[in-house]
Amino acid sequence: MEKPDKLNRAKERTVLCFNFEHAKMNWQRKLSPFKWKVHNVTTLSQAVNLLKGNTILVAIAILTASTQKQAISIIANLVSSFPQIKWIAYSLDDNLKNSAVSAKFSEYCIDYFHYPICIERLAHTLGHAYGMAQLQPQIKAKNIASYDTATLIGKSNELRQLNNHIKKIAKVDSSLLITGETGTGKDLCAQLIHQQSARANSPLININCGALPESLIHSELFGHEKGAFTGAIDKYIGHIERAHQGTLFLDEIGDLPLELQVNLLHFLENHTIERLGGAKPITVDCRIIAATHIDLETAVVEGRFRKDLFHRLNILRLRVPGLREHREDIEAIAISFLKPFQQANPKLKFSNSAIECMLSYEWPGNVRELKNRVERAVVMQDGNTISNKDLGHHFAKIKMPTKNLNQQREDIDTEILLDAITRNNHNISAAARDLKISRTTFYRLIKKCNIKL
Ligand SMILES: Nc1ncnc2c1ncn2[C@@H]1O[C@H](COP(=O)(O)OP(=O)(O)OP(=O)(O)O)[C@@H](O)[C@H]1O
């Protein structure tokens, strides 16, 4: 077994932790004594973005009986695109019930654990998997283009305009503020701007200001020197410094505590930072993109956000529309979210009722909600067709609009006309005679029912 003390001098290794359960588990704390750096992801696109930018050789999938089907489908996709990765499955249930699906795990995973886990054994398996993966010849990830999630799907005027603005904004280096409701695609826009900019070959560092614990946020952003505070056993390079020559994306900027807003403003004005406990300023050259789903102008008026920082960030502005503002893109976006799952099951599709429900829903959680609902529906559906019920409780209750009398009459007329046309080998005069109506009336009805001859 690998003992933490023996690993003190070992190089830190990286493991991807795909948490299908969104369960709160501090894997970093559990595995750091064994010199593992843990990257947590909960969605396919997060995993792909991470794997595209990092050499990761081992991954753990955390699942339960209810998420195993979704998990195996996603792992199968990731294995075909990133074959270098050795997967280990960890079930939070004591056993996986669906034997057909669980058998698949032996195809894709080198080991399987179930709750409760022995962390030393897991660390041993991870070390073994890492060593095995390193012995493989360098395999280049394939099919990555098909996973290139940094694309805004949609042909509506709103998205066309958004893409145009992105192109223009990518050409310049000024600070940018992206606004829009939660889940609209602000993060995706920041990725696109970075990719299309002259800084594309340098890092895009993404910080969620709302997700960092307040006690850590200063050292996470600005870094610290060894011994700067109790527990600072090593020097730590902060996120801002790591964005040197690239782009720094400050998500949920409205959540940044006021005292750190001062430090950030200082950086924006001087392009220098000081690590905690450090004496000398360090110059950092990076483009700043900030995003918020709250109204920063109101936050300024209410004293929750510094006016001077707001003006520094708000040099360029990009508003991402809510999904209900570009409904015509819903179907195409939903189909794009189904694509990764169609690699495992090519017959998978949406029913007409599912599409109609998606088109009429308000989408308060925007594209992210659509994505989550599609992933959920893939797990819930029984055959190959996703129904409105599979999309969630709310969708099961949506009553499909009933057709009015005229529409129903038109349906019946269409059926009768088509039947007569087929019976009479497409001879319109004969079909009209058959129905005891004139040719003119027949043609009028064909036009009314929109039948293409
Ligand atoms: N037009 C689009 N086409 C395809 N995928 C999209 C589109 N817009 C958003 N997405 C996807 O929707 C998900 C949510 O988008 P994103 O994380 O960028 O939203 P956000 O506005 O930054 O959310 P938050 O405010 O919560 O940070 C992501 O997986 C993103 O790739």
PDBQT file of the ligand as one rigid body, heavy atoms in Angstrom, charges set to zero:
ROOT
HETATM    1  N1  LIG A 501     -26.018  28.552 -27.246  1.00  0.00    +0.000 N 
HETATM    2  C1  LIG A 501     -25.494  27.487 -26.607  1.00  0.00    +0.000 A 
HETATM    3  N2  LIG A 501     -25.211  26.371 -27.298  1.00  0.00    +0.000 NA
HETATM    4  C2  LIG A 501     -24.714  25.277 -26.692  1.00  0.00    +0.000 A 
HETATM    5  N3  LIG A 501     -24.455  25.204 -25.371  1.00  0.00    +0.000 NA
HETATM    6  C3  LIG A 501     -24.713  26.288 -24.627  1.00  0.00    +0.000 A 
HETATM    7  C4  LIG A 501     -25.238  27.481 -25.198  1.00  0.00    +0.000 A 
HETATM    8  N4  LIG A 501     -25.379  28.385 -24.212  1.00  0.00    +0.000 NA
HETATM    9  C5  LIG A 501     -24.982  27.792 -23.076  1.00  0.00    +0.000 A 
HETATM   10  N5  LIG A 501     -24.572  26.526 -23.314  1.00  0.00    +0.000 N 
HETATM   11  C6  LIG A 501     -24.134  25.527 -22.320  1.00  0.00    +0.000 C 
HETATM   12  O1  LIG A 501     -24.992  25.702 -21.185  1.00  0.00    +0.000 OA
HETATM   13  C7  LIG A 501     -24.280  25.478 -19.986  1.00  0.00    +0.000 C 
HETATM   14  C8  LIG A 501     -24.382  26.709 -19.089  1.00  0.00    +0.000 C 
HETATM   15  O2  LIG A 501     -23.627  27.752 -19.699  1.00  0.00    +0.000 OA
HETATM   16  P1  LIG A 501     -22.610  28.659 -18.854  1.00  0.00    +0.000 P 
HETATM   17  O3  LIG A 501     -21.969  27.896 -17.739  1.00  0.00    +0.000 OA
HETATM   18  O4  LIG A 501     -21.717  29.338 -19.830  1.00  0.00    +0.000 OA
HETATM   19  O5  LIG A 501     -23.668  29.671 -18.233  1.00  0.00    +0.000 OA
HETATM   20  P2  LIG A 501     -23.409  30.943 -17.299  1.00  0.00    +0.000 P 
HETATM   21  O6  LIG A 501     -24.259  32.033 -17.841  1.00  0.00    +0.000 OA
HETATM   22  O7  LIG A 501     -21.943  31.206 -17.187  1.00  0.00    +0.000 OA
HETATM   23  O8  LIG A 501     -24.010  30.429 -15.927  1.00  0.00    +0.000 OA
HETATM   24  P3  LIG A 501     -23.789  31.055 -14.429  1.00  0.00    +0.000 P 
HETATM   25  O9  LIG A 501     -24.439  32.390 -14.418  1.00  0.00    +0.000 OA
HETATM   26  O10 LIG A 501     -24.501  30.107 -13.538  1.00  0.00    +0.000 OA
HETATM   27  O11 LIG A 501     -22.305  31.096 -14.220  1.00  0.00    +0.000 OA
HETATM   28  C9  LIG A 501     -22.861  25.139 -20.393  1.00  0.00    +0.000 C 
HETATM   29  O12 LIG A 501     -22.718  23.737 -20.442  1.00  0.00    +0.000 OA
HETATM   30  C10 LIG A 501     -22.727  25.726 -21.786  1.00  0.00    +0.000 C 
HETATM   31  O13 LIG A 501     -21.762  25.027 -22.556  1.00  0.00    +0.000 OA
ENDROOT
TORSDOF 0
